[in-house]
Amino acid sequence: MASTGIQRFQGKVALVTGGASGMGAETSIRLAREGASVAVVGLPDDPRGADVVAQITDAGGNAIYVGADVSREADCDAAAQAAVDAFGRIDLCMAAACILNAHYVSGEVPDDALAADRRAGHIINKPVEFWEKVLSVNLTGVMLTNRAVARYMIAQGDGGAIVNISSGAAKIPMPGSAEYSVSKTGVWMLTRVLALELAPHQIRVNTVAPGVIDTPMALGLSQDEERRAAFERFVPLGRLGEAEDIAEATLFLLSDHASYISGQILHPDGGLFTG
Ligand SMILES: NC(=O)c1ccc[n+]([C@@H]2O[C@H](COP(=O)([O-])OP(=O)(O)OC[C@H]3O[C@@H](n4cnc5c(N)ncnc54)[C@H](O)[C@@H]3O)[C@@H](O)[C@H]2O)c1
């Protein structure tokens, strides 16, 4: 595969959830470019998954697509097993699978379903099913993914590295999005607990908490010049983030360059949530 010259992940195997799109896709491609074999995990039948795998394999890298709903324990266990069946082991994990709200479908612009979620408004009126759906994917899904891969890492006996994707929403309360904010704060605390629990096995666990990034989850912000300009005025570095910005932060934390870093949160956000 065409490389950047840096090969930080030669011989390593990575599992990336949310790998069919956005930052998960970009990180999968960059991991493969630097030598990793990648299990790209996304929802079953997501056509974007095959595109990501093709981008990697067409360039000479190794990748498979694994369909899994991360809110289901059996799917997470099967995804980890599929990575091991294909590549023999698991060394690295990025857990990026997520929904913005109970009706979010990645890659679609806001529609009636999203509007229904918004109409439900604040937590005092929202159906509890909306809350449970978001927590099951965004928080339980990260926990299930982490432990599925960690079990293999522990058995292998030579360490590993995990990056969980949180959000600036983990520290900024967002009225109308309690379930999302709470899930992302939960990811941060889960990361810290796991960092301590897995440290004896030399498995490092860190969090990347992005600002606003131009992916499907930004819901077309980058295409709307007026909204984009208004937003960028609030970002100290003056631009919307790109999936590449998150991939680079994640690759650093997964690499041996971060071999003494665990239990930390990194905010690639252009300075947005500083202070
Ligand atoms: N884009 C932003 O502005 C932004 C900001 C802060 C944090 N984040 C976080 O970044 C991460 C990646 O999101 P993104 O911005 O790349 O958007 P995205 O929509 O491209 O990625 C989310 C991925 O998760 C997948 N997914 C959803 N439910 C799933 C399930 N049950 N099982 C398996 N996969 C599932 C989606 O199909 C999609 O591929 C998420 O954790 C998100 O919360 C995004």
The ligand as an ORCA input file, in Angstrom:
! r2SCAN-3c Opt
* xyz 0 1
  N     -18.610     14.752     13.489
  C     -18.533     15.456     14.602
  O     -18.677     16.687     14.601
  C     -18.241     14.758     15.912
  C     -17.929     15.549     17.027
  C     -17.608     14.935     18.232
  C     -17.585     13.551     18.306
  N     -17.904     12.798     17.220
  C     -17.830     11.344     17.363
  O     -17.054     10.794     16.323
  C     -17.389      9.418     16.149
  C     -17.482      9.095     14.675
  O     -18.583      9.823     14.116
  P     -18.471     10.534     12.697
  O     -18.468     11.995     12.962
  O     -17.376      9.931     11.923
  O     -19.912     10.217     12.076
  P     -20.409      8.957     11.238
  O     -21.889      8.978     11.226
  O     -19.722      8.971      9.909
  O     -19.863      7.690     12.049
  C     -20.612      6.937     12.952
  C     -20.581      5.493     12.475
  O     -21.176      4.634     13.454
  C     -21.988      3.680     12.766
  N     -22.982      3.125     13.668
  C     -24.078      3.734     14.161
  N     -24.759      2.892     14.935
  C     -24.066      1.726     14.958
  C     -24.263      0.477     15.584
  N     -25.317      0.240     16.379
  N     -23.349     -0.500     15.374
  C     -22.286     -0.296     14.576
  N     -22.040      0.877     13.944
  C     -22.929      1.869     14.142
  C     -22.590      4.488     11.633
  O     -23.159      3.656     10.633
  C     -21.385      5.278     11.172
  O     -20.624      4.540     10.247
  C     -18.682      9.207     16.947
  O     -18.370      8.550     18.152
  C     -19.140     10.627     17.225
  O     -19.913     10.730     18.389
  C     -18.243     13.370     16.025
*
